[in-house]
C-alpha cells in the first residue's frame, strides 16, 4: 500500500505516470550455461512535482532512486509509462531538456579534472550559450554564496570533496535551470561543508524558484531542506507526504547522545529512554517526530551536562519499521 498526502498539483514541472524500468541480466549457471533474468528497477511509479517545490526522494540502496533520476534526465528510457519534464519527454529531446535542468551526482563530477575551476565554468558557459552578462552575474553570486573565490584558479583534481561538490553545484546552476536534480550532494562532506551547501540550496530555491529533487541517505538534509518527502523501495513509491508523517508511520526514533561531566546511573526523564550507557556517555531514544528541546532542557536541569548531539534514524530503519507495522506491502 502506498501512503500519500495531498500536495499542490498546479503547474507540475515533473510528471510520471505508471513508469517502469526493467533491465535484462544474464547470470552464469554452471560452466557453460547462462540464464536470462529481468530486474524490475522501477515499477508503476507515479507522482508529480510542482514548480518551486523542494522534494526529498529517499530509499535504501537499490531502491530505484538513481534509476528514476536517470530517466528524468533522459539517460535511460522507461520500459513503460508516461514521463514529462517541463512538457518534454526526456529520452526523445535530451539536448533541449539539458538546457532546462541541472544535475549533480555526488559520486561523479561534471567538471574537467585537470582544469582550474574557473576554466571549467567558462567551458560550460560556451556549451550552454549563457549570455556573458548573465554568466558573470550568476558566477559572482554563486562564488560569494559558496565561498569559491580562493578556489577558482585551483585545478579540480586538487580540490577536496567538499570544495569539488560546491563547484559541481555551481556548474549545474550557471545556466539558470528550471529544475535541479541532486543525487547524494552531501555524501562524504564535513559538517561545515554540509551546512554551506544546504544554506545555498535554500537560497536558490527561495530566491529563484528553482525546483529541486533531492536524493540522499542523510535525513538531516531532508529535514532542513524539504517540506515534502517521497520514499521508494523495490522500485515502488511507498510514501508521499511530510517528514513528520513518515516518522509517525514508521514509528521511528532519534537518538540523543549525552555526555555528562561524570559517570552516573541511567538518566531518568520524561520523553526519552536510555538504550545504552558507556561511562559518562549515555544514549537516549525518543520519537523522531517529537522536538528534542524539552528532553534537552530536562536533562540540563537535572544532570551535569558536558555535551550532546542528535543522531537521525537511518532511512533503512524507518522503512523497516514501516514494513513491520504493515504500512507498506
Residue pairs with C-beta under 8 A, 6 or more apart in sequence:
1 327
1 328
1 329
2 236
2 237
2 238
2 239
2 240
2 328
3 238
3 239
3 240
3 241
3 245
3 249
3 327
3 328
4 239
4 240
4 241
5 240
5 241
5 242
5 245
7 50
7 53
7 228
7 240
7 241
8 50
8 53
9 48
9 50
10 50
11 50
11 51
12 48
12 49
12 50
12 51
13 49
13 50
13 51
13 85
13 86
13 178
13 179
13 211
14 47
14 48
14 49
14 72
14 84
14 85
14 179
14 211
14 213
15 48
15 82
15 83
15 84
15 85
16 45
16 46
16 47
16 48
16 68
16 81
16 82
16 83
17 46
17 81
17 82
17 83
18 44
18 45
18 46
18 80
18 81
18 82
19 42
19 44
19 45
19 46
19 68
19 71
19 78
19 80
19 81
19 82
19 83
20 40
20 42
20 43
20 44
20 45
20 78
20 79
20 80
20 81
20 235
21 40
21 41
21 42
21 64
21 67
21 71
21 76
21 78
21 79
21 235
22 38
22 39
22 40
22 41
22 79
23 38
23 39
23 41
24 36
24 37
24 38
24 39
25 36
25 37
25 38
25 39
26 34
26 35
26 36
26 37
27 34
27 35
27 37
28 34
29 35
40 235
41 64
41 67
41 235
42 64
42 67
42 68
42 71
42 78
42 235
43 234
43 235
43 236
44 81
44 236
45 64
45 68
45 81
45 232
45 235
45 236
45 237
46 81
46 237
47 230
47 237
47 240
49 55
49 179
49 211
49 213
50 211
51 178
51 209
51 211
52 205
52 209
52 210
52 211
53 211
53 212
53 227
53 228
54 201
54 205
54 211
54 212
54 214
54 225
54 226
54 227
54 228
55 212
55 213
55 214
55 226
55 228
55 229
55 230
56 214
56 215
56 216
56 221
56 222
56 225
56 226
56 228
56 229
56 230
56 243
57 65
57 68
57 213
57 214
57 215
57 229
57 230
57 232
58 65
58 215
58 216
58 217
58 219
58 222
58 229
58 230
58 231
58 232
58 315
59 65
59 231
59 232
59 233
59 238
59 315
59 319
60 233
60 315
60 316
60 319
63 232
63 233
63 234
63 235
64 232
64 233
64 234
64 235
64 236
65 183
65 215
65 232
66 183
66 215
67 76
67 235
68 232
69 103
69 181
69 183
69 213
69 215
70 76
71 77
71 78
71 83
71 90
71 91
72 83
72 85
72 90
72 101
72 181
72 213
73 90
73 94
73 97
73 101
73 103
73 181
74 90
74 91
74 92
74 93
74 94
74 97
74 98
76 91
77 91
78 91
83 89
83 90
83 91
85 97
85 100
85 101
85 179
86 97
86 100
86 101
86 178
86 179
88 96
88 97
88 100
90 97
99 128
99 175
99 177
100 177
100 178
100 179
101 177
101 178
101 179
101 180
101 181
102 172
102 173
102 175
102 177
102 179
102 180
102 181
103 110
103 172
103 180
103 181
103 183
104 110
104 165
104 168
104 169
104 172
104 180
104 181
104 182
104 183
104 185
105 183
105 184
106 165
106 182
106 183
106 184
106 185
106 186
106 187
106 188
107 183
107 184
107 187
109 156
109 164
109 167
109 168
110 168
110 171
110 172
111 117
111 120
111 156
111 164
111 167
111 168
111 171
112 119
112 120
112 123
112 156
113 155
113 156
113 157
114 155
114 156
114 157
115 123
115 155
115 156
116 152
116 153
116 154
116 155
116 156
117 148
117 151
117 152
117 153
117 154
117 156
117 159
117 167
118 152
118 153
120 156
120 167
120 171
121 139
121 170
121 171
121 174
124 130
124 171
124 174
124 175
125 132
125 135
125 174
128 174
128 175
130 138
130 174
130 175
130 176
134 176
135 174
138 173
138 174
138 176
139 170
139 174
142 148
142 169
142 170
142 173
142 174
142 200
143 149
143 152
143 170
145 199
145 200
145 203
146 166
146 169
146 170
146 196
146 197
146 200
147 166
147 196
148 163
148 166
148 167
148 170
151 159
151 163
151 166
151 167
154 163
156 164
156 167
159 167
161 188
161 189
162 189
162 190
162 192
162 193
165 185
165 186
165 189
165 193
165 197
166 193
166 196
166 197
166 200
169 182
169 185
169 197
169 200
169 201
172 180
173 180
173 204
173 210
176 208
177 210
178 210
178 211
179 210
179 211
179 212
179 213
180 204
180 210
180 211
180 212
180 213
181 213
182 201
182 212
182 213
182 214
182 215
182 216
183 215
184 215
184 216
184 217
185 197
185 201
185 214
185 216
185 221
186 193
186 194
186 197
186 198
186 216
186 218
186 221
187 216
187 217
187 218
189 197
194 218
194 220
194 221
198 221
198 224
198 225
201 212
201 214
201 225
202 225
204 210
204 212
205 211
205 212
205 225
212 225
214 221
214 222
214 225
214 226
216 222
217 314
217 315
218 312
219 243
219 312
219 313
219 314
219 315
219 318
220 312
222 229
222 243
223 243
223 312
226 243
227 242
228 240
228 241
228 242
229 239
229 240
229 241
229 242
229 243
229 246
230 237
230 239
230 240
231 237
231 238
231 239
231 240
231 246
231 315
231 318
231 319
231 322
232 238
233 319
233 328
238 319
238 322
238 327
238 328
239 245
239 246
239 249
239 322
239 327
239 328
244 289
246 252
246 318
247 287
247 288
247 289
247 313
247 318
248 289
249 322
249 325
249 327
250 317
250 318
250 319
250 321
250 322
250 325
250 327
251 287
251 321
251 325
252 287
252 288
252 313
252 317
252 318
252 321
253 285
253 286
253 287
253 288
253 313
254 285
254 286
254 287
254 288
254 292
254 310
254 311
254 312
254 313
255 275
255 283
255 284
255 285
255 286
255 310
255 311
255 313
256 272
256 283
256 284
256 285
256 286
256 292
256 295
256 296
256 299
256 308
256 309
256 310
256 311
257 281
257 282
257 283
257 308
257 309
257 310
257 311
258 267
258 281
258 282
258 283
258 284
258 299
258 303
258 305
258 307
258 308
259 280
259 281
259 305
259 306
259 307
259 308
260 280
260 281
260 282
260 303
260 304
260 305
260 306
261 280
261 304
261 305
261 306
262 280
262 304
263 279
263 280
264 280
264 303
264 304
266 274
266 277
266 282
267 274
267 282
267 284
267 299
267 303
269 284
269 295
269 298
269 299
269 302
270 298
271 286
271 290
271 294
271 295
271 298
272 284
272 285
272 286
272 295
273 284
273 285
273 286
274 282
274 283
274 284
275 283
275 284
275 285
276 282
276 283
277 283
280 306
284 295
284 299
286 292
286 295
288 312
288 313
288 318
292 310
296 308
299 305
299 308
319 328
322 328
323 329
